C-alpha cells in the first residue's frame, strides 16, 4: 500500500506551507527545500506532479494493496536531495533521520520517531524511470518560467556536451583479466560452498596468488629489462607468459567444475560465471596478441570495464585531462538558466545529435527559437537542418571560412550570442558539483536515471535560488523603508 502524501497530519507535524528556513544560511539544503516547498504549494503543479508519481511510479502494482510503503512524495524529496547535495546513501540516511527541517518536509513532526532504513532508501530511489523524470522536469521548468519569464519572450538556448564519468578504475588488459578471474573464482567458490563440490576450497588463496602474478608482470613491464643471451623472451614477456598459463589453468578448472555445478543449480549464478569466462578468454587473447606478438589491439575490440560495459574511452583534448572514462551527455539550457532538455549520448558524438536534441527540446518548449553551439556540433547537414528548425542558429563552422561565412560569424549578433554561449559552462559545472562528477549507479539504465534525476534536482534548486533572491530583495527593501522612516522621524 502506497500513498503519494498522507492526507491526515499527525500530532506535532508542521504543514509544509509553514516550514520556515534560515534566511542567513548559505548551505544548499534550505534552497533546494525552498524549491520543493514551492512545487508543493502550487496546487495545479502539485496535482500534476502527484498524478505523474501515482500513475508512472510502479504502474503495474496496485498501490491500494499490501503493507504500507514509503510515500511517493517522500521518495521524490529524498531523490532530489541525493542528487542535489551529492551525498552517498550513508549521508542521505543520516540526513533523513536527523535533519529537523528535512524531516518536516517529509511530514515528520517532533513526536514522530519514524526512522528510514538504509536499504529502504536504496530500493525506493531506484523506482524512478528516465521517462518519468523527463516529464517531471518539463513541469518544473514551466513553473520556473512563470517566475522569471516576462511576456511572450522567445527562449534562447545554449547546447553543449560533457562527460559524466562512471565509477571504474583505469583499465589495462591485465587489471581487466584480474577482475574477470577474481569474480570467476569468487562466484564458483561460493557456489561450491553452498552445493558441495570441494574443488575451490582455497579460492581466496588462488585470487591472492593470481594478483601477485599480475603485480609481477606489471613490475617487469616497467623495468624494461632486455632478454638474456640465448633467451627467446625478455623478462616482461616471461612474466606475462606465466600469468597467462596460470589464467588458462584456472579457466580449465572452472569449466570442469561449472559442468558439474550446472546439473545441481542451473540458475543465474552459472550464467554469471559463463559471462566472466567470456571476459577472461577475451583478455587472455588480447594480452597474448599485444605482448607476445607485438600487435596493436584495435580500439573497437577493447572493453574498458567488466562491470560498467557502457563506459567509453573519451579524449576531448582538454588541458590536463587527456582521457575521461564515462559517457557523453548533452544539455540544452535557456537564458534563464533552466535545463530544457538532456540526452545521454552513448556511442554518439556531438555532430550526430545536434538536430535531434533541438527537435526534442522544441517538442517540449515550442517557443525555443534560437540556440548556440560549439564547433563540435558542426556539419553541413546540421547547418541546413537547424536553420529550418530555428530562427537563429549560432553554430561556428570548422576550417577556413568563406568571405560570406566570415561576415556572418563576425557580425555583432553572432559574436554576442557566442559570448552568451559560454554561460552553459556554468550549468555544466553546477551539474558536476551537484551530483554529476561521477555516476555511482550501475548499468546504462542506472546511468540514465541518475543523469535525468540530476537535471530535475538542478532545476528545482534553481527555482529555490530564484525565490531565495526575491525574498532577500524584499527584505532589503523593507530594511531600507524602515531606515528611511526612522530617519524621517528623527528629523
C-alpha positions, 0 to 999 in steps of 0.5 A: 500500500502506497500513498503519494502524501498522507492526507491526515497530519499527525500530532506535532507535524508542521504543514509544509506551507509553514516550514520556515528556513534560515534566511542567513544560511548559505548551505544548499539544503534550505534552497533546494527545500525552498524549491520543493516547498514551492512545487508543493504549494502550487496546487495545479503543479502539485496535482500534476506532479502527484498524478505523474508519481501515482500513475508512472511510479510502479504502474503495474502494482496496485498501490491500494494493496499490501503493507504500507510503503514509503510515500511517493512524495517522500521518495521524490524529496529524498531523490532530489536531495541525493542528487542535489547535495551529492551525498552517498546513501550513508549521508542521505540516511543520516540526513533523513533521520536527523535533519529537523527541517528535512524531516518536516518536509517529509511530514515528520513532526517532533513526536514522530520517531519514524526512522528510514532504513538504509536499504529502504532508501536504496530500493525506493530511489531506484523506482524512478524511470528516465521517462518519468523524470523527463516529464517531471522536469518539463513541469518544473521548468514551466513553473520556473518560467512563470517566475522569471519569464516576462511576456511572450519572450522567445527562449534562447538556448545554449547546447553543449556536451560533457562527460559524466564519468562512471565509477571504474578504475583505469583499465589495462588488459591485465587489471581487466583479466584480474577482475574477470578471474577474481569474480570467476573464482569468487562466484564458483567458490561460493557456489561450491560452498553452498552445493558441495563440490570441494574443488575451490576450497582455497579460492581466496588463496588462488585470487591472492596468488593470481594478483601477485602474478599480475603485480609481477608482470606489471613490475617487469613491464616497467623495468624494461629489462632486455632478454638474456643471451640465448633467451627467446623472451625478455623478462616482461614477456616471461612474466606475462607468459606465466600469468597467462598459463596460470589464467588458462589453468584456472579457466580449465578448472572452472569449466570442469567444475561449472559442468558439474555445478550446472546439473545441481543449480542451473540458475543465474549464478552459472550464467554469471560465471559463463559471462566472466569466462567470456571476459577472461578468454577475451583478455587472455587473447588480447594480452597474448596478441599485444605482448607476445606478438607485438600487435596493436589491439584495435580500439573497437575490440577493447572493453574498458570495464567488466562491470560498467560495459557502457563506459567509453574511452573519451579524449576531448583534448582538454588541458590536463585531462587527456582521457575521461572514462564515462559517457557523453551527455548533452544539455540544452539550457535557456537564458534563464538558466533552466535545463530544457532538455538532456540526452545521454549520448552513448556511442554518439558524438556531438555532430550526430545529435545536434538536430535531434536534441533541438527537435526534442527540446522544441517538442517540449518548449515550442517557443525555443527559437534560437540556440548556440553551439560549439564547433563540435556540433558542426556539419553541413547537414546540421547547418541546413537542418537547424536553420529550418528548425530555428530562427537563429542558429549560432553554430561556428563552422570548422576550417577556413571560412568563406568571405560570406561565412566570415561576415556572418560569424563576425557580425555583432549578433553572432559574436554576442550570442557566442559570448552568451554561449559560454554561460552553459559552462556554468550549468555544466559545472553546477551539474558536476558539483551537484551530483554529476562528477561521477555516476555511482549507479550501475548499468546504462539504465542506472546511468540514465536515471541518475543523469535525468534525476540530476537535471530535475534536482538542478532545476528545482534548486534553481527555482529555490535560488530564484525565490531565495533572491526575491525574498532577500530583495524584499527584505532589503527593501523593507530594511531600507523603508524602515531606515528611511522612516526612522530617519524621517522621524528623527528629523 
